[in-house]
């Protein structure tokens, strides 16, 4: 388990037990691993799905579980000379991520300070002829030997770079990251939330994750009473001030 703390809120990832004291704290449990039936009734529960890869398998088995077209693109990336490297500087990832968000029109800008809240990270990047194609930030739960995909970014919105090359390099990035995690003794890789509704626009991201052969699992988010109340107050304030500005 690891904790991500902000000024007023704390999220606990991969916890296997709920603290009764969290009744009075602004807390969420993300990807809760304990028995949901034993969670106190006053916690709000949300059931979703995630996708996991078992890193105790041999890399050959992990590779063979991937879709045929995914394996083909990984081999093409290697043939074209794409490489994967570890990024030591958080600032390098932040700049790349924020540039990606700006080009995609996303309001998901990151800072080194925000990234550091997640604790231990593994940041990797795919490259071709010295040009960065994509980056991936993975959170490491060293106590339970779990890793979870946190953020990813690529240059697919930049017309001067071959989009096929970006796609090939991005898939190479994923399997090489799995290989690095396996070498470091991690037992599971969580790809993050997946949306199983094929009619949902988010399903394209899910399809990408599932192409790597992971297993879909239930994933629970728990919200403390204090968190639920604060969320409702915040939503009410936004509607109230939004209405005031409109008038």
C-alpha positions in Angstrom: 0.0 0.0 0.0 1.1 3.6 -0.6 -0.5 6.9 0.3 -0.8 10.0 -1.8 -1.3 13.1 0.3 -2.4 16.6 -0.6 -3.2 19.5 1.7 -6.7 18.4 2.6 -7.1 14.9 1.1 -5.4 11.5 1.2 -5.8 8.6 -1.1 -4.6 5.1 -0.1 -3.7 2.7 -3.0 -3.9 -1.1 -2.8 -4.9 -1.1 0.9 -6.2 -4.4 2.3 -7.9 -3.0 5.4 -9.9 0.1 6.2 -9.1 2.2 9.3 -12.2 3.1 11.5 -10.5 6.5 12.1 -11.1 7.3 8.5 -14.7 8.0 9.4 -13.5 11.5 10.4 -10.9 12.0 7.6 -11.1 13.1 4.0 -9.9 9.8 2.5 -10.4 7.6 -0.6 -9.2 4.1 -1.0 -8.1 3.4 -4.6 -7.9 -0.2 -6.0 -8.9 -1.6 -2.6 -7.6 -5.1 -2.2 -9.4 -6.2 1.0 -12.7 -7.9 1.5 -15.3 -5.4 0.4 -18.0 -7.1 2.5 -16.2 -6.2 5.6 -15.9 -2.5 4.8 -17.9 -0.3 7.2 -21.4 0.6 5.9 -20.7 4.4 6.1 -18.1 4.2 3.3 -19.4 4.9 -0.2 -18.3 2.1 -2.6 -17.7 2.4 -6.3 -17.1 -0.8 -8.3 -15.1 -0.5 -11.5 -12.6 -2.6 -13.4 -8.9 -2.7 -13.9 -6.4 -4.8 -15.8 -3.4 -6.7 -14.3 -0.4 -8.4 -15.7 1.2 -11.2 -13.6 4.9 -10.4 -13.5 5.9 -13.8 -11.9 5.5 -15.3 -15.4 8.4 -15.7 -17.7 8.7 -12.7 -20.2 8.1 -15.1 -23.0 4.7 -16.1 -21.6 3.8 -12.4 -21.0 4.8 -11.6 -24.6 2.9 -14.5 -26.1 -0.3 -13.5 -24.2 -0.3 -10.2 -26.1 -2.4 -9.8 -29.2 -0.7 -10.8 -32.5 -0.8 -7.3 -33.9 0.7 -5.9 -30.6 3.6 -8.4 -30.8 4.1 -7.5 -34.5 4.3 -3.8 -33.7 6.8 -4.4 -30.9 9.0 -6.4 -33.2 8.7 -3.6 -35.8 9.8 -1.1 -33.2 12.9 -3.2 -32.5 13.6 -3.6 -36.2 13.4 0.2 -36.8 15.9 0.8 -34.0 13.6 2.1 -31.3 15.0 2.0 -27.8 13.7 2.4 -24.2 15.5 4.3 -21.5 14.9 5.2 -17.8 14.2 8.9 -17.1 15.9 10.1 -14.0 14.8 13.8 -14.1 11.1 14.4 -13.1 11.3 17.7 -14.9 11.9 16.0 -18.2 8.7 14.0 -17.8 6.7 17.0 -16.6 7.7 19.1 -19.7 6.8 16.2 -22.0 3.5 15.4 -20.3 2.4 19.1 -20.2 3.2 19.6 -23.9 1.2 16.5 -24.7 -1.8 17.8 -22.7 -1.6 21.2 -24.3 -1.7 19.7 -27.8 -4.5 17.3 -26.9 -6.5 20.1 -25.2 -6.5 18.4 -21.8 -6.5 20.2 -18.5 -4.4 17.6 -16.8 -1.1 19.5 -16.3 1.4 18.1 -13.9 4.2 19.4 -11.8 7.3 17.8 -10.2 5.7 18.5 -6.8 2.5 16.6 -7.7 4.5 13.7 -9.0 6.5 13.5 -5.9 3.4 12.9 -3.9 3.2 9.4 -5.4 6.5 8.4 -3.8 8.7 6.0 -5.7 8.3 6.2 -9.5 9.8 4.5 -12.5 9.7 6.8 -15.5 10.6 5.3 -18.9 10.7 6.7 -22.5 10.8 5.3 -26.0 13.1 6.9 -28.5 14.0 6.7 -32.2 17.2 8.3 -33.6 17.5 10.5 -30.4 13.9 11.7 -30.6 11.5 10.9 -27.7 8.4 9.2 -28.9 6.5 8.5 -25.7 6.9 8.4 -21.9 5.3 6.4 -19.1 5.2 7.1 -15.3 4.7 4.0 -13.1 4.2 4.1 -9.3 6.1 1.5 -7.3 4.6 -0.1 -4.2 7.8 -1.7 -3.0 6.3 -3.1 0.1 3.7 -5.2 -1.7 5.8 -5.5 -4.9 3.0 -3.9 -7.0 3.3 -1.4 -9.8 0.6 0.8 -11.3 0.5 2.8 -14.5 0.0 6.4 -13.5 0.5 8.7 -16.5 1.5 8.3 -20.1 2.1 10.8 -22.9 3.3 10.6 -26.5 4.0 12.9 -29.5 1.2 11.5 -31.7 -0.3 15.0 -32.2 2.9 16.3 -33.8 2.6 16.0 -37.5 6.4 16.1 -38.2 6.8 12.7 -36.5 5.7 9.4 -38.1 2.6 8.3 -36.2 3.4 4.7 -37.0 6.8 5.0 -35.4 5.2 6.5 -32.3 2.7 3.6 -32.0 5.5 1.0 -32.4 7.7 2.8 -29.9 4.9 3.1 -27.4 4.2 -0.6 -27.4 7.9 -1.4 -27.1 7.9 1.0 -24.1 5.2 -1.0 -22.4 6.8 -4.4 -22.6 10.3 -3.1 -21.8 8.8 -1.4 -18.7 7.2 -4.7 -17.7 10.6 -6.4 -18.1 12.3 -3.8 -15.9 9.7 -4.2 -13.2 10.0 -8.0 -13.4 13.8 -7.7 -13.0 13.3 -5.5 -9.9 11.2 -8.2 -8.3 7.7 -6.7 -8.8 4.9 -9.3 -8.9 2.0 -7.4 -10.5 1.5 -4.5 -12.9 -1.8 -2.7 -12.7 -2.7 -1.0 -16.0 -5.2 1.4 -14.3 -8.9 1.6 -14.7 -10.6 0.2 -17.8 -14.0 0.9 -19.2 -15.7 -2.2 -20.5 -18.5 -0.5 -22.4 -17.5 -0.8 -26.1 -19.8 2.2 -26.9 -18.0 4.5 -24.5 -15.4 6.8 -26.2 -12.9 5.7 -23.5 -13.0 2.1 -24.7 -10.2 2.8 -27.2 -7.8 3.3 -24.3 -9.2 0.1 -22.7 -8.6 -1.8 -25.9 -5.0 -0.6 -26.0 -4.4 -1.8 -22.4 -6.2 -5.2 -23.1 -4.0 -5.8 -26.2 -1.1 -6.5 -23.8 -2.8 -9.6 -22.5 -3.7 -8.5 -18.9 -6.5 -10.0 -16.9 -9.6 -7.8 -16.2 -10.4 -7.6 -12.4 -12.8 -5.8 -10.2 -11.4 -2.6 -8.8 -13.1 -0.8 -5.9 -12.9 2.8 -4.8 -14.0 3.6 -1.3 -14.9 7.1 -0.1 -15.0 8.2 3.6 -18.1 10.1 4.8 -16.0 13.2 5.2 -14.8 12.9 1.6 -18.4 12.5 0.3 -19.6 15.5 2.2 -16.7 17.7 1.0 -17.3 16.6 -2.6 -21.0 17.5 -2.4 -20.1 20.9 -0.9 -17.6 21.6 -3.6 -20.0 20.6 -6.3 -22.7 22.9 -4.8 -20.2 25.8 -4.6 -19.2 25.3 -8.2 -22.8 25.3 -9.4 -23.6 28.3 -7.2 -20.7 30.4 -8.3 -21.2 29.3 -11.9 -24.8 30.5 -11.8 -23.7 33.8 -10.2 -21.2 34.4 -13.0 -23.8 33.5 -15.6 -26.2 36.1 -14.2 
